[in-house]
């Protein structure tokens, strides 16, 4: 009888071979052969990978993993989210690469976990809350919030909406694009009130979409709200 998880499989994960599979479902099926707790550790290590595709695919896989864990043992899923929160804590001594993205991805796939942790996710946007000042973490947070709002658009309150709108005036095109995406996903982007700077912003940015990056112009994203072309 072949063991579901062994050295060869572990080696493939360590060398990111599985995460580089072109088809999402194939990769996720292979990752599911690995015990959940061990898989979580592997995926966390890839949050720091210099290749953005590997990083975001590990985040996507973490969302699937923790959602599955929650269905079997909710406390195990909470442990992963607490580790993510610790990684974003100044006392952890780290920066928390990939953590806000992972939190948004996980909560987007589990309503039960979302009820407990969504307020914490949004608090990282709030200067009066657990505000994340690091530019890279802010980008990840806006992406994570947008991913969550695609699943639960009604959870965007006026305060968080205003915080996301503030990023439309950022000098960082990635933050702008991610904020547009988040507001569109929450059905909160009024096409008739799109800021002039957004309509004319022809800069290209890459947005992770399910398993790959797509390249798009910020102006095209803004105008797409009329046809409900949502970036997942």
Secondary structure as GFF3:
##gff-version 3
##sequence-region A 1 232
A	DSSP	alpha_helix	7	14	.	.	.	ID=ss1
A	DSSP	alpha_helix	24	31	.	.	.	ID=ss2
A	DSSP	alpha_helix	36	46	.	.	.	ID=ss3
A	DSSP	alpha_helix	52	72	.	.	.	ID=ss4
A	DSSP	alpha_helix	74	87	.	.	.	ID=ss5
A	DSSP	three_ten_helix	90	92	.	.	.	ID=ss6
A	DSSP	alpha_helix	99	108	.	.	.	ID=ss7
A	DSSP	alpha_helix	111	123	.	.	.	ID=ss8
A	DSSP	alpha_helix	135	151	.	.	.	ID=ss9
A	DSSP	three_ten_helix	153	155	.	.	.	ID=ss10
A	DSSP	alpha_helix	158	166	.	.	.	ID=ss11
A	DSSP	three_ten_helix	167	169	.	.	.	ID=ss12
A	DSSP	alpha_helix	173	185	.	.	.	ID=ss13
A	DSSP	three_ten_helix	191	193	.	.	.	ID=ss14
A	DSSP	alpha_helix	196	199	.	.	.	ID=ss15
A	DSSP	beta_strand	204	209	.	.	.	ID=ss16
A	DSSP	beta_strand	212	217	.	.	.	ID=ss17
A	DSSP	alpha_helix	218	223	.	.	.	ID=ss18
A	DSSP	three_ten_helix	224	227	.	.	.	ID=ss19
###
